[in-house]
Amino acid sequence: MLDKAVRVLGALEDGPRSLAGLVAETGITRATAHRLATALEAHGLVRRDGDGRFALGLRLVALGRAAASALPLGEAARPALEALRDVTGESVQLYVRDGDRRVCIASLESPHGLRTIVPLGASLPLDRGSAGRVLGGDIDAARRGWAESVGEREAGVASVSAPVRTPAGALVAAVSVSGPIERTSRAPGRRYADAVVAAARRIELAAGG
């Protein structure tokens, strides 16, 4: 179904289409094309024009901007992320906010056999995990300069995250270290907060801050 949904979006690249036009362009059955188009519409990825035809949705503009701005940040952050992984021995990630979610734009895995794995591009909730707390504007995280979580998003995993900001102070990302509780402990902030905050400052400098 994902493949068919992408075909629907691709069919709209050259302009709005009626349902019949979508069917003709994609080869998808009328019922399936209608179901996919309306589902994409509900998520803001497709909209209706004045004539009721399907067109690309405005959310794609925001997603495109986020993707374009995130990629240079991920590249600039890599040396700091590598250093953070090496000093902690655990997996590290860099997240940016996308609406009510957070998206991983850089991920380096721990050398240990038992480790946290967060795929590049993974979309995770804001209401669980230390990075979600940072990007969600948690007051305690903002005051302290970092956040920790133990078994929140995934059982047996703990993490520590710190905000990455622009020179003007705008929050743009969260850098995280995560690993199994048996190594990170149930108070991971004591062990990793300083290193994660230092990594965030290095990322800010590398990104031009």
Rosetta blueprint (number, residue, H / E / L):
1 M L
2 L H
3 D H
4 K H
5 A H
6 V H
7 R H
8 V H
9 L H
10 G H
11 A H
12 L L
13 E L
14 D L
15 G L
16 P L
17 R E
18 S L
19 L H
20 A H
21 G H
22 L H
23 V H
24 A H
25 E H
26 T H
27 G L
28 I L
29 T L
30 R H
31 A H
32 T H
33 A H
34 H H
35 R H
36 L H
37 A H
38 T H
39 A H
40 L H
41 E H
42 A H
43 H L
44 G L
45 L L
46 V E
47 R E
48 R E
49 D L
50 G L
51 D L
52 G L
53 R L
54 F E
55 A E
56 L E
57 G L
58 L L
59 R H
60 L H
61 V H
62 A H
63 L H
64 G H
65 R H
66 A H
67 A H
68 A H
69 S H
70 A H
71 L H
72 P H
73 L H
74 G H
75 E H
76 A H
77 A H
78 R H
79 P H
80 A H
81 L H
82 E H
83 A H
84 L H
85 R H
86 D H
87 V H
88 T H
89 G L
90 E L
91 S E
92 V E
93 Q E
94 L E
95 Y E
96 V E
97 R E
98 D E
99 G L
100 D L
101 R E
102 R E
103 V E
104 C E
105 I E
106 A E
107 S E
108 L E
109 E L
110 S L
111 P L
112 H L
113 G L
114 L L
115 R L
116 T L
117 I L
118 V L
119 P L
120 L L
121 G L
122 A L
123 S E
124 L E
125 P E
126 L L
127 D L
128 R L
129 G L
130 S H
131 A H
132 G H
133 R H
134 V H
135 L H
136 G L
137 G L
138 D L
139 I H
140 D H
141 A H
142 A H
143 R H
144 R H
145 G L
146 W L
147 A E
148 E E
149 S E
150 V E
151 G L
152 E L
153 R L
154 E L
155 A L
156 G L
157 V E
158 A E
159 S E
160 V E
161 S E
162 A E
163 P E
164 V E
165 R E
166 T L
167 P L
168 A L
169 G L
170 A L
171 L E
172 V E
173 A E
174 A E
175 V E
176 S E
177 V E
178 S E
179 G E
180 P E
181 I H
182 E H
183 R H
184 T H
185 S L
186 R L
187 A L
188 P H
189 G H
190 R H
191 R H
192 Y H
193 A H
194 D H
195 A H
196 V H
197 V H
198 A H
199 A H
200 A H
201 R H
202 R H
203 I H
204 E H
205 L H
206 A H
207 A L
208 G L
209 G L
